[in-house]
Amino acid sequence: MKNFRESIVTLITETSANLPGDVRSLIAKALKEEDPASQAGLCMSTIALNIDMAVDNVSPICQDTGMPTFFIHTPRGADQLQMKEDIKAAIAEASISGKLRPNAVDAFSGKNSGNNLGDHFPVIHFEPWEKSEIEVKLILKGGGCENKNIQYSLPMEIPGLGSAARDIDGVRKCMLHAVYQAQGQGCSPGFIGVGIGGDRTSGFELAKKQLFRPVDDRNPDSELDALEQEILQKANTMEIGPMGFGGNTTLLGCKIGKSHRVPASFYVSVAYNCWAYRRLGVLIDSETGAIREWQYRAPDDIKRMATSEGIPLTGKEVVLQAPLTEEAVRNLKVGDMVLISGAMHTGRDAFHHYIMHHDLPEGLDVTGGILFHCGPVVLKNSDGSYRVTAAGPTTSSREEPYQADVIKKLGLRAIIGKGGMGPKTLKGLEEHGAVYLNAIGGAAQYYARCITKVTGVDFLEEMGVPEAMWHLEVNAFPAIVTMDAHGNSLHSKIDEDSFQQLSTFAGEAH
């Protein structure tokens, strides 16, 4: 199969840059459901534009391309060993060209392999079938939504919903809670795949396989079909909304599968996927390795998503020039839209752990600075400089143990991320005169356009591209104040309101 490797490179590129048609149709519908002037509406308009930009630039829709996961059906006699080697070579090629962000790090040291290859990385599942062609399906599921996967072992008590037994009502409670707990950290509006039964491992695999179902199909099991429709309806009454800002659309799709289990175990496994629902499939000629047919595409696919050039400006936006003053920050309040220009620095998990025990490199002063929770896709130019091709926020909650201390130590005035942070950070913002700004998760092309220059980088060799501290110049970078310097948090409010709504489902009879 001389063309197999090239076909896999094409599949990776398209999956990373071009959302499938069934997903586009639901996002287009969600865009119409939100008030264009609301925070949710601004979020959806940015998402729509970002989708178009990713196709135009042939670059990742979201900078976090996750752990590439393949599900492959092969005919009798297929050389799976050679296919695996070709897939690895295709992964490495796509990583070098910036279609994938290098994500494979050693479990303990965090050392990045630089090419998305490592122990059990990528994930490749082979299954035989009777057909003569090869089917390859790929899903790129970012870490933010992967971290919101959740597994329940019934019977148990579900927060807000009470006792969940080993029956369909218990499963219903698990699914509703799974949507609630994702909030904006999973980049809502999202999708869930659910596996009922199996063991701890096969249950999650079954859940992830449900994400390969077309979003407009109907479950052949009438009981599960009714449950899918019910969960969709109820989830969208929680008003978690896009990015957890509140709004009408929280969940876009719900797919359920079930498998036999042992009597001692009853698992409900939920795979949460963000709006950047990157999964495609191809049928490949088993003789030549060439692509014969694409899956999840149709002649009437929506080609363009955006209805505007991005976030419509109202004139009420607060223009910030970095580095920031304490006065400028304390004048901000929850709900303000800001446009940032000037210096910005990235810092994620490895950086926060490091800076708790060490100082910044000599000569680097970020007093009054902005720290962006971001692991960008960065390519090196021929002259040795760097350019950012995809950059969006990562889930901030992972930095909660460190953030207040890091703000104090470095003299930071603003943190940019997604999904919000907890009470320790909120107290630190108030005490030190800083603010948390929520950027639109997954909008990697939109924000890359706001980055005008890479001015330097620290810790690249030690931490790898995603975790390094990149120093950027930005222009008119938009974000929304969701935690201010006065003890107010939009995230806490949405969480409390949606939990109240969740609790109303507890007493419903079924």
N, C-alpha and C positions, 0 to 999 in steps of 0.2 A: 504494500500500500504506500506507494511513493509520495502521495499527496496528503497522507493522514496528518502529519505534523503541521503542515500549512493550514489544513482545515481546522485543527484545534486552535491555532493562533487566531484564525478568523473568528471562531466561536468565542474565544476569550475577549477579543477586541469588541465584538458586537455586544456581548453580555455586559461588559463594563460601561459602554458608552451609549447604548440604545435600548431604552425600556421597551418591553414587548407591548403589542397593541392592546391586549386585554387589560393590562395595568394602566396604560395611557387613558383608556376610556373611562375608568373609574376615577382617575385623578381629575380628568376634565369635568366629570360630574360633580366631584367634591369642590372644585373651584367655583362652580355656580351656586353651591349651597351656602357659601360664606359671604358675608357683607364685605365688599371690596375695601371699605375704609377701616374694617376691624383688624385687630392683630392677626386673627386667623386668616382673614382675606389677604392681608399683606404677605403672610407666610405662603399661602397657596399660589399667589401670583409669582413669587420668587421661585418656587419649586417648578412651576410651568416653564418659566424662562430658562431655568437651569437645565431642564430636560432638553430643550432645543439647543442650548449652547454646547452640551456634551456631544450631541450628534454632529454639530457643525465643526467642533474642534477635534472630533474623534478622540476624546479624552474621558476619563472616569466621571460618571455622574456624581458619585461620592468618592472622596479621597480614600475612604476605608474600603478596600476591595476584599476584606475578610480573608477567610481560609477557603481557597477555591475547592469546591466539592463537586465531584463528578459522579453521576449515576449512569452506568453504561450497560446496554444489552448487546450481547455478541452472539453470532451464529456458531454452529459447531465448527471446530477447527480454527477458530480465530486465535492469532498469536497475541495473547493478552500481555505477555512479558514485553514484547516489542512495543505494543500500544502504550504500556505504562512508561517506557523509556521515552517514547515520542511525546507523550503528554508532559513529562518533566521538562524535556527540551523546549516545548512550546511555552510552558510556564516561565522558564528562565528568560526566553526571548521577549515575552510580553512584559516581564518585569524590567528589563533593560530599556525597553522603548517607552515605559511609563504608562502602559495600559493597565498594569497592576502595581500597587504600592508594595514594596518589599515588607512583608509582614511576618515572616518566619523567624522567630527568636528562640534561643535555647531556653528551656523551661526554667532553669535556675539562674544562669548568668545574664540572661536577657540579650546575649550577643546575637545580632541580626546576621543571617546568612547572606542577605543582600539580593537573593534571587528567588525567594518564595519556595525554596527547597529545604527540606530538613527531615527529621524523624517523623514519619507519618504525616508529612506535609508535602504536597496537597493530599486531600482525601479522595480516594478513587474506589468506587464500589462497582464490581463486575457482577452481572447476572446473565445466565444463558437464556436464549429464546429460540423459537422455531423459525423465525424469519431469516432471510438471507442477508439483509443489510445490517449495519451497525447503527445503533441509536446512542447518541451521546447527549446527555443533559447536564447543564452546568448551572450552579447557583453561587453567586457571590453575596454573601451575607455578612455585613459589617459587624464589628465587635460590639457596637452600641446596642443593636437589636439582639445580637446573640446573647449578650449578658442579661437580657430580659426574658430569655427562655426560662421556663419554670416547670417543675415536676411535683405532682401531688401523690401522696400515698394514702388511699382511702381505707378505712374511715378516718376522718380528722375534722378538726374545727377550722373553718375558714374565716379569717377576719372580716367582720361586717356581715357575714352571711350565716354564721352558726354551723351546726353539725352537717357534715357532708357524708352520706352513707354510700355504700357500694351499689349505686343505682344511677339512673340517668339524671335524676335531680341532683345527686352529688357531683356528677360530671358537669352539669350546668353551672353549679356554684364555683367549681374550679375554673371554668373558662371565663366567667364574669370577673373573678378575682384576677385572673391572668391579664386581662385587658386593663383593669384598674391599676395594677402594680407597675405596668409599663410606663404610665403617665407620658411625659414628653421625652423621657430618657431614651425611648426606643424609636424616636423620630416618627411620631404619629402624624397623619393617619396611617395605620398599619394593617397588617394581615396576620392571621394566626392559622397555623397548621396544628392539628391535635391528634395525638395517638392515644387510644384507649386500650389498655391491656399490655401484653408483652411483659418484658422485664425492663430494668432501668435503662439498658442500652438500646434494645430493639424498640422500646416505646418512643424514645427520642428520634430514632431513625424513621419510624413510621410517621411521626409528626412532621419531620422535615420533608418526607416524600409527599405529604399532602400539599406542600407549597408548589409542587409541580402540576397540580391540577389547574385547568383553565379556570379563571376567576368567575366565569359565567356558567359553569356546568352545575348540574344538580346531583346530589348524592343519590345513588340507586337504592340505598337503604332509607325507607320513608321516615323512620324514626330519627335517624341522624340528619336527614334533609331538613326536617322540621326544626331540629335543634340548631342547625347552622343558621337558618333564617331568624330564629328567635334571638340568638346571640348577637347577630348583626343589628337587629332592631334595638335591643336593650343597651348594647354597648354605646350606641350613638345618642342615648338619652343621658349618658354620664357627663356630657359636655366637657370632656377633657380637651378635645379638639386638636387641630394641627399644632404640633410642637408642644402640646400641653399648655397652650395659651388660652384655652376655652374655645368653644365653637361647636358647630353642628356635626362635624365628621370626625370620629375617633377611630373607627374600624371600617376598612374597605372590603375585607374578605374574611371568610371563616370556612375552613375545610376540615372535616373529621374523618378519621379512619379508625378501625378497631381490629384487634387481633386477639387470639386466644391467650390465656394467661394461666399460671399455676394457681391453685386454690388459695395459697397463702398471700398472694400479692394482687393488688388492684391499683395500677398506676395510671394517672392521667398526665400525659406529657404534652407541653405546649411549646411550639416553636414560634416565636414572635418575629415577624419581618417588618422592616420599616417601609415607608412609602417608596424608597428607591429599591424596588422589588426586582432585582436583577437575576432573572433566570431565563435561559433560552435552551433550545434543543435543536439537534440536527440529525438527519438520517444520512449515513455515509456509505458509499459504495464499498463493499468489502473487498473488491478486487483492486480498485485504484486509490481508495482513500479520499476521494473527492466528495464534497457535499452535494447531495442530491435534492434535499428538501429541508426547509426551515420549519420549526415548530413555534407556536404562539404568535404567528403572524398571519394576517389576512389581507386581502386586497383593499379592504376598506379601513385599514389601520389609520389612526389619527397621525398625520405626519408632523404637524406643528401644534404646539401646546399653548404658547404664550399669547395672551390677548393684549399685552402692553410691553414696554421695554424694561419692566422690572417693578420695583417698589415705587408706586406713584407718590411723588413728594407733595406735601401739603403746605410747606412753608413753616410748619410748626416744629420741624426737626431741630434738635439741638446739635450744633456743629462743635465738635471737640477737636482740639489740636494737641497731639501728644508731643512731649510728656504733659500730664495733666496736673492741675493744681487741686488742692483740697477744696478750695472754694467752689470750683467748677463742678466737682464731684458731689459735694453736699447740696448743690442746687438741683440735682437730678432726683426724680421720683419714679416709682414704679409706673410703667406704661409709656414713659418717654421714648421716642425714637431718636437715636443719635446717629450722626454721620462722623466717622473718625478719619482724620488725616494725620500723618506723621509716623513716628516709630512704633513698632509693635514687635513683640517677641513671643515665640512659641515655647510651650513647656507642658509636657505630659507626665505620665506615670514615673518613668525613670528619672526625669529631671526633678520632680518633687521629692522623691526619695533621696536623691543625691544632695539636693540643696539643704535638706534638713541637717546634714552632717558636714557639709563643706561650704566654702565661700564661692562666689562667682569668680571666673578667671580675672586675673589682675587687669585693672584698667576698664573693666566693664561695670558701668553704673546704670541701673534701671530705675532709679528713684523717680517717682511720678509716672512710672511706666505702665504699660498694658501687657498683660500676659494672656496669650491666646492658647486655649486648650485645643491644640491642632497638631495632627501628624500629616503634613502635606505630601503630595507627590512632587518631587523636585528632580529636575534633570540638569546635567552639567553642560554648559555651552563649550564651544571649541576654544574660547579664550580663557577658560578656567572659571568663569563666573557661573552663577546658578540662576535658574528660572523655575518658578512655581507653576505647575500645570493643573493642579487640583488642590484645593484647600478649604476645608470646612471644619466646624467644631466637633470635638469628640465629647462623649458624655462626661460631665464634670463631677458627678457624684463620687467617682473613684478617688478624687483628690481631697475629699472632705476631711480625712484625718490630718492633712498637712496644710490646707490652704490658708487658714488664719495665721499660722506661724510664718508661712512664706510671705504673705502680704506684709507682716510686721518686719521681717528680716530684710526684705528687699526694698521696702518703701513703695510698694505697688499702689496704684490708684484704681485700677480696673482689671477685672477678670472677664474674659470672653469664653463662653462654652455653650453647652446645650443641656437642657433638662434640669437646671438649677442645682443648688447645693443645700446643705443642711444647717441646723441651728448653730453649730460651732462657727461656720463661715459667716453666717448672718451676723452673729455677735462681733466677729472680727471686722466685718465691713463697717459696722456702726462705730466701733472703738477706734479704728485707724483711718476712717474717712476714705473708704473705697466703695466700689459698686460692682455688681455682677451684671453683665450684659449677655443676653441670649441671642446668638446668631441662629440662622436657619439650618438645622441639621440636614446634611446631604447635599446642600447647595454648593458643591465644590467648584463648579465652573464659574458661578456667579461671584464667589468671593475671590477666586484666583484673579479675576479681571480687576479687582480692587487693589491687588498687590502690584505696585509699580516697580519694585526693585528688591532684590535680596542683597542686603548690605553686609552680611557675614553669617557665620555659623560656628557654634561651639558644641563640643561633645559628639561630633559626627562619627568619629572612629569608634568611640566607646559605646555609643547608644544606637547608632544606625539612623537612617533617614527619618523615620516617623518620630523617634523619641529625641532627636537632636534639638538643640536650642537655636532656632533660625531667627535671624534679625531681619526684619522686613520694613519697607516703607509702603504705606497704604494711602489711598485717596478715596474719600467718600465711602468708607466701609460702613455699611448699615447694621445696626443691632438694636435690640429693644431692652430697656432697663427692666429687669424682672426681680432684682433684689437691690434695694437702695441702702444708703448710709444712715437711714433712720429706723431700721429694724423691720421694714416691710418686705414681704416676699409674695410674688404672684404664685409661685409654685406651691407654697404652703396653702394658699387660699384655694387653688384648683384642686389640690389633693383633698382638702377637707370637704369641699363641695361635692366632689365626685364620690368620696367615701359615703357621704350621706345618701346619695342617690343609689349607690351600690347596696346599702343597707335596706333600702325599700324593697329590694328583690327577695329578701330573706323570708318574709312571711307569705310569699305567693304560693298558692297551692297548685300542684301539677298532678 
